[in-house]
Amino acid sequence: MEILLAYVTCPSQDVAETLGQALVRERVVACYNAWSMNAAFWWDGDVSREQEWVLLVKTRLDLEQRLEDYVLANHPYQVPCILRWRSRVNVSYGNWIHQETQNA
């Protein structure tokens, strides 16, 4: 069985938790994990170094566009990072993901 994983970077713990909780509440995703990281990236011609927060969310494959639309509409970054990939999971976990997002 396959599910969709998405990796979304956020500027703070508050933003990550707020976005993650909203995605769960709306049943766009079944669950999320959040953690802090150090990032370096080009922005406006300079290398920027920031602490960011990562959301790793898990959902159904068919909710990919809804997930992207929700993040783009609710994310504070001008250019948010939304990385997605399919992941094989054990059947019971995949069934749980599907069950928890069926009313999305």
N, CA and C atoms as an extended XYZ file, in Angstrom:
312
Properties=species:S:1:pos:R:3:atomname:S:1:resname:S:1:resid:I:1 pbc="F F F"
N         0.848       -1.178        0.000 N   MET     1
C         0.000        0.000        0.000 CA  MET     1
C         0.889        1.236        0.000 C   MET     1
N         0.434        2.283       -0.698 N   GLU     2
C         1.190        3.528       -0.775 CA  GLU     2
C         0.395        4.691       -0.187 C   GLU     2
N         1.133        5.612        0.414 N   ILE     3
C         0.564        6.868        0.903 CA  ILE     3
C         1.421        7.999        0.356 C   ILE     3
N         0.983        9.213        0.599 N   LEU     4
C         1.747       10.389        0.216 CA  LEU     4
C         2.387       10.988        1.457 C   LEU     4
N         3.683       11.233        1.391 N   LEU     5
C         4.400       11.983        2.422 CA  LEU     5
C         4.684       13.365        1.853 C   LEU     5
N         4.581       14.380        2.689 N   ALA     6
C         4.947       15.731        2.261 CA  ALA     6
C         5.792       16.379        3.347 C   ALA     6
N         6.814       17.086        2.901 N   TYR     7
C         7.777       17.784        3.749 CA  TYR     7
C         7.559       19.268        3.499 C   TYR     7
N         7.195       19.999        4.537 N   VAL     8
C         6.890       21.427        4.412 CA  VAL     8
C         7.722       22.182        5.444 C   VAL     8
N         8.482       23.177        5.002 N   THR     9
C         9.258       23.975        5.949 CA  THR     9
C         8.444       25.187        6.393 C   THR     9
N         8.645       25.580        7.651 N   CYS    10
C         7.904       26.690        8.270 CA  CYS    10
C         8.883       27.587        9.026 C   CYS    10
N         8.543       28.869        9.202 N   PRO    11
C         9.463       29.795        9.852 CA  PRO    11
C         9.561       29.658       11.366 C   PRO    11
N         8.600       28.970       11.995 N   SER    12
C         8.621       28.873       13.458 CA  SER    12
C         7.830       27.658       13.917 C   SER    12
N         8.016       27.308       15.178 N   GLN    13
C         7.251       26.210       15.758 CA  GLN    13
C         5.763       26.541       15.752 C   GLN    13
N         5.431       27.769       16.074 N   ASP    14
C         4.026       28.166       16.111 CA  ASP    14
C         3.360       27.983       14.750 C   ASP    14
N         4.023       28.422       13.694 N   VAL    15
C         3.465       28.269       12.346 CA  VAL    15
C         3.348       26.789       11.990 C   VAL    15
N         4.382       26.010       12.285 N   ALA    16
C         4.350       24.578       11.974 CA  ALA    16
C         3.211       23.882       12.710 C   ALA    16
N         3.073       24.155       13.998 N   GLU    17
C         2.014       23.512       14.786 CA  GLU    17
C         0.628       23.970       14.337 C   GLU    17
N         0.479       25.246       14.062 N   THR    18
C        -0.819       25.762       13.615 CA  THR    18
C        -1.214       25.145       12.280 C   THR    18
N        -0.280       25.107       11.342 N   LEU    19
C        -0.558       24.524       10.033 CA  LEU    19
C        -0.812       23.026       10.147 C   LEU    19
N         0.019       22.323       10.896 N   GLY    20
C        -0.161       20.883       11.069 CA  GLY    20
C        -1.491       20.541       11.710 C   GLY    20
N        -1.849       21.269       12.764 N   GLN    21
C        -3.125       21.002       13.439 CA  GLN    21
C        -4.313       21.294       12.530 C   GLN    21
N        -4.221       22.343       11.733 N   ALA    22
C        -5.311       22.661       10.803 CA  ALA    22
C        -5.455       21.577        9.743 C   ALA    22
N        -4.342       21.081        9.219 N   LEU    23
C        -4.394       20.011        8.218 CA  LEU    23
C        -5.018       18.747        8.793 C   LEU    23
N        -4.702       18.429       10.047 N   VAL    24
C        -5.303       17.262       10.706 CA  VAL    24
C        -6.789       17.518       10.952 C   VAL    24
N        -7.116       18.670       11.498 N   ARG    25
C        -8.510       18.996       11.819 CA  ARG    25
C        -9.396       18.944       10.571 C   ARG    25
N        -8.876       19.425        9.441 N   GLU    26
C        -9.622       19.411        8.179 CA  GLU    26
C        -9.570       18.040        7.496 C   GLU    26
N        -8.830       17.118        8.087 N   ARG    27
C        -8.652       15.751        7.575 CA  ARG    27
C        -7.982       15.712        6.197 C   ARG    27
N        -7.223       16.754        5.891 N   VAL    28
C        -6.403       16.748        4.674 CA  VAL    28
C        -5.246       15.777        4.863 C   VAL    28
N        -4.779       15.643        6.097 N   VAL    29
C        -3.745       14.664        6.452 CA  VAL    29
C        -4.228       13.878        7.666 C   VAL    29
N        -3.686       12.686        7.827 N   ALA    30
C        -4.036       11.873        8.998 CA  ALA    30
C        -3.206       12.274       10.210 C   ALA    30
N        -1.974       12.705        9.972 N   CYS    31
C        -1.087       13.054       11.076 CA  CYS    31
C         0.092       13.860       10.557 C   CYS    31
N         0.842       14.413       11.505 N   TYR    32
C         2.063       15.138       11.144 CA  TYR    32
C         3.097       14.973       12.246 C   TYR    32
N         4.347       15.192       11.883 N   ASN    33
C         5.461       15.304       12.820 CA  ASN    33
C         6.096       16.662       12.570 C   ASN    33
N         6.612       17.290       13.623 N   ALA    34
C         7.264       18.595       13.484 CA  ALA    34
C         8.572       18.590       14.261 C   ALA    34
N         9.600       19.180       13.679 N   TRP    35
C        10.883       19.301       14.364 CA  TRP    35
C        11.636       20.515       13.828 C   TRP    35
N        12.583       21.001       14.631 N   SER    36
C        13.376       22.167       14.231 CA  SER    36
C        14.610       21.727       13.456 C   SER    36
N        15.115       22.649       12.645 N   MET    37
C        16.330       22.392       11.868 CA  MET    37
C        16.987       23.721       11.550 C   MET    37
N        18.242       23.653       11.168 N   ASN    38
C        18.963       24.819       10.676 CA  ASN    38
C        18.956       24.770        9.160 C   ASN    38
N        18.707       25.905        8.527 N   ALA    39
C        18.621       25.962        7.072 CA  ALA    39
C        19.539       27.055        6.539 C   ALA    39
N        20.068       26.824        5.355 N   ALA    40
C        20.823       27.835        4.619 CA  ALA    40
C        20.282       27.831        3.193 C   ALA    40
N        20.028       29.030        2.657 N   PHE    41
C        19.424       29.105        1.328 CA  PHE    41
C        19.669       30.492        0.739 C   PHE    41
N        19.583       30.558       -0.588 N   TRP    42
C        19.695       31.838       -1.269 CA  TRP    42
C        18.360       32.563       -1.192 C   TRP    42
N        18.393       33.863       -0.841 N   TRP    43
C        17.193       34.693       -0.860 CA  TRP    43
C        17.604       36.130       -1.134 C   TRP    43
N        17.030       36.717       -2.154 N   ASP    44
C        17.326       38.102       -2.540 CA  ASP    44
C        18.820       38.345       -2.739 C   ASP    44
N        19.506       37.400       -3.371 N   GLY    45
C        20.903       37.582       -3.721 CA  GLY    45
C        21.911       37.286       -2.635 C   GLY    45
N        21.463       36.890       -1.459 N   ASP    46
C        22.366       36.579       -0.348 CA  ASP    46
C        22.046       35.205        0.222 C   ASP    46
N        23.046       34.611        0.852 N   VAL    47
C        22.814       33.355        1.558 CA  VAL    47
C        22.235       33.687        2.929 C   VAL    47
N        21.100       33.117        3.202 N   SER    48
C        20.425       33.327        4.483 CA  SER    48
C        20.565       32.065        5.322 C   SER    48
N        20.784       32.232        6.600 N   ARG    49
C        20.835       31.107        7.540 CA  ARG    49
C        19.765       31.353        8.594 C   ARG    49
N        18.880       30.394        8.724 N   GLU    50
C        17.741       30.543        9.626 CA  GLU    50
C        17.464       29.228       10.340 C   GLU    50
N        16.807       29.339       11.478 N   GLN    51
C        16.230       28.149       12.081 CA  GLN    51
C        14.822       28.044       11.516 C   GLN    51
N        14.459       26.867       11.039 N   GLU    52
C        13.123       26.619       10.519 CA  GLU    52
C        12.544       25.395       11.212 C   GLU    52
N        11.277       25.176       10.964 N   TRP    53
C        10.590       23.986       11.452 CA  TRP    53
C        10.098       23.200       10.258 C   TRP    53
N        10.154       21.888       10.380 N   VAL    54
C         9.710       20.984        9.325 CA  VAL    54
C         8.419       20.311        9.756 C   VAL    54
N         7.487       20.232        8.831 N   LEU    55
C         6.305       19.389        8.993 CA  LEU    55
C         6.462       18.210        8.051 C   LEU    55
N         6.318       17.021        8.557 N   LEU    56
C         6.231       15.828        7.726 CA  LEU    56
C         4.811       15.327        7.898 C   LEU    56
N         4.026       15.398        6.823 N   VAL    57
C         2.616       15.018        6.904 CA  VAL    57
C         2.367       13.758        6.088 C   VAL    57
N         1.338       13.017        6.494 N   LYS    58
C         0.999       11.756        5.840 CA  LYS    58
C        -0.465       11.783        5.441 C   LYS    58
N        -0.729       11.430        4.173 N   THR    59
C        -2.087       11.469        3.662 CA  THR    59
C        -2.260       10.483        2.513 C   THR    59
N        -3.443       10.503        1.924 N   ARG    60
C        -3.741        9.654        0.767 CA  ARG    60
C        -3.151       10.270       -0.495 C   ARG    60
N        -2.844        9.429       -1.467 N   LEU    61
C        -2.300        9.910       -2.732 CA  LEU    61
C        -3.252       10.879       -3.425 C   LEU    61
N        -4.544       10.600       -3.368 N   ASP    62
C        -5.509       11.428       -4.089 CA  ASP    62
C        -5.756       12.784       -3.428 C   ASP    62
N        -5.183       13.034       -2.267 N   LEU    63
C        -5.330       14.331       -1.605 CA  LEU    63
C        -4.142       15.262       -1.859 C   LEU    63
N        -3.263       14.878       -2.773 N   GLU    64
C        -2.060       15.667       -3.043 CA  GLU    64
C        -2.382       17.111       -3.423 C   GLU    64
N        -3.292       17.323       -4.357 N   GLN    65
C        -3.598       18.692       -4.789 CA  GLN    65
C        -4.287       19.485       -3.686 C   GLN    65
N        -5.169       18.841       -2.940 N   ARG    66
C        -5.839       19.540       -1.832 CA  ARG    66
C        -4.819       19.970       -0.778 C   ARG    66
N        -3.852       19.099       -0.494 N   LEU    67
C        -2.792       19.435        0.451 CA  LEU    67
C        -1.998       20.642       -0.049 C   LEU    67
N        -1.571       20.596       -1.302 N   GLU    68
C        -0.799       21.717       -1.848 CA  GLU    68
C        -1.603       23.013       -1.801 C   GLU    68
N        -2.852       22.962       -2.225 N   ASP    69
C        -3.690       24.163       -2.227 CA  ASP    69
C        -3.832       24.735       -0.818 C   ASP    69
N        -4.029       23.866        0.169 N   TYR    70
C        -4.209       24.323        1.549 CA  TYR    70
C        -2.934       24.984        2.070 C   TYR    70
N        -1.798       24.342        1.830 N   VAL    71
C        -0.529       24.909        2.308 CA  VAL    71
C        -0.262       26.251        1.628 C   VAL    71
N        -0.432       26.319        0.314 N   LEU    72
C        -0.181       27.577       -0.396 CA  LEU    72
C        -1.093       28.700        0.090 C   LEU    72
N        -2.331       28.376        0.435 N   ALA    73
C        -3.283       29.393        0.886 CA  ALA    73
C        -3.043       29.842        2.326 C   ALA    73
N        -2.348       29.020        3.126 N   ASN    74
C        -2.229       29.299        4.558 CA  ASN    74
C        -0.800       29.445        5.064 C   ASN    74
N         0.162       29.439        4.179 N   HIS    75
C         1.573       29.493        4.573 CA  HIS    75
C         2.090       30.924        4.485 C   HIS    75
N         2.895       31.375        5.451 N   PRO    76
C         3.385       32.756        5.416 CA  PRO    76
C         4.522       33.004        4.420 C   PRO    76
N         5.222       31.961        3.980 N   TYR    77
C         6.329       32.176        3.043 CA  TYR    77
C         5.802       32.567        1.667 C   TYR    77
N         6.536       33.440        1.009 N   GLN    78
C         6.226       33.803       -0.370 CA  GLN    78
C         6.408       32.595       -1.289 C   GLN    78
N         7.426       31.789       -1.010 N   VAL    79
C         7.712       30.593       -1.801 CA  VAL    79
C         7.868       29.412       -0.839 C   VAL    79
N         6.762       28.813       -0.405 N   PRO    80
C         6.883       27.691        0.537 CA  PRO    80
C         7.452       26.446       -0.136 C   PRO    80
N         8.159       25.668        0.643 N   CYS    81
C         8.703       24.386        0.184 CA  CYS    81
C         7.672       23.302        0.480 C   CYS    81
N         7.224       22.615       -0.567 N   ILE    82
C         6.308       21.485       -0.409 CA  ILE    82
C         6.895       20.336       -1.229 C   ILE    82
N         7.627       19.458       -0.568 N   LEU    83
C         8.196       18.288       -1.234 CA  LEU    83
C         7.269       17.108       -0.992 C   LEU    83
N         6.999       16.332       -2.041 N   ARG    84
C         6.077       15.197       -1.898 CA  ARG    84
C         6.672       13.955       -2.525 C   ARG    84
N         6.364       12.831       -1.917 N   TRP    85
C         6.743       11.561       -2.514 CA  TRP    85
C         5.827       10.457       -2.016 C   TRP    85
N         5.724        9.422       -2.853 N   ARG    86
C         4.954        8.231       -2.488 CA  ARG    86
C         5.806        7.366       -1.584 C   ARG    86
N         5.145        6.722       -0.644 N   SER    87
C         5.871        5.846        0.270 CA  SER    87
C         5.059        4.581        0.508 C   SER    87
N         5.733        3.451        0.423 N   ARG    88
C         5.079        2.177        0.722 CA  ARG    88
C         5.019        2.017        2.234 C   ARG    88
N         3.856        1.587        2.713 N   VAL    89
C         3.653        1.388        4.148 CA  VAL    89
C         2.965        0.051        4.373 C   VAL    89
N         3.039       -0.427        5.616 N   ASN    90
C         2.315       -1.648        5.952 CA  ASN    90
C         0.810       -1.394        5.804 C   ASN    90
N         0.076       -2.449        5.502 N   VAL    91
C        -1.345       -2.336        5.181 CA  VAL    91
C        -2.145       -1.715        6.321 C   VAL    91
N        -1.894       -2.123        7.550 N   SER    92
C        -2.688       -1.582        8.659 CA  SER    92
C        -2.471       -0.074        8.815 C   SER    92
N        -1.243        0.398        8.624 N   TYR    93
C        -0.980        1.836        8.719 CA  TYR    93
C        -1.626        2.567        7.549 C   TYR    93
N        -1.502        2.019        6.361 N   GLY    94
C        -2.137        2.626        5.189 CA  GLY    94
C        -3.645        2.706        5.337 C   GLY    94
N        -4.248        1.655        5.869 N   ASN    95
C        -5.695        1.672        6.103 CA  ASN    95
C        -6.071        2.758        7.102 C   ASN    95
N        -5.251        2.938        8.132 N   TRP    96
C        -5.509        3.985        9.121 CA  TRP    96
C        -5.444        5.367        8.469 C   TRP    96
N        -4.435        5.604        7.631 N   ILE    97
C        -4.318        6.881        6.911 CA  ILE    97
C        -5.591        7.127        6.098 C   ILE    97
N        -6.030        6.112        5.366 N   HIS    98
C        -7.235        6.250        4.538 CA  HIS    98
C        -8.472        6.509        5.395 C   HIS    98
N        -8.600        5.786        6.488 N   GLN    99
C        -9.759        5.944        7.368 CA  GLN    99
C        -9.830        7.357        7.942 C   GLN    99
N        -8.699        7.883        8.384 N   GLU   100
C        -8.692        9.189        9.046 CA  GLU   100
C        -8.834       10.362        8.084 C   GLU   100
N        -8.687       10.127        6.798 N   THR   101
C        -8.822       11.208        5.811 CA  THR   101
C       -10.026       11.002        4.901 C   THR   101
N       -10.870       10.047        5.205 N   GLN   102
C       -11.984        9.735        4.301 CA  GLN   102
C       -13.012       10.856        4.196 C   GLN   102
N       -13.112       11.714        5.184 N   ASN   103
C       -14.081       12.817        5.139 CA  ASN   103
C       -13.457       14.131        4.679 C   ASN   103
N       -12.304       14.044        4.026 N   ALA   104
C       -11.603       15.260        3.566 CA  ALA   104
C       -12.360       15.926        2.424 C   ALA   104
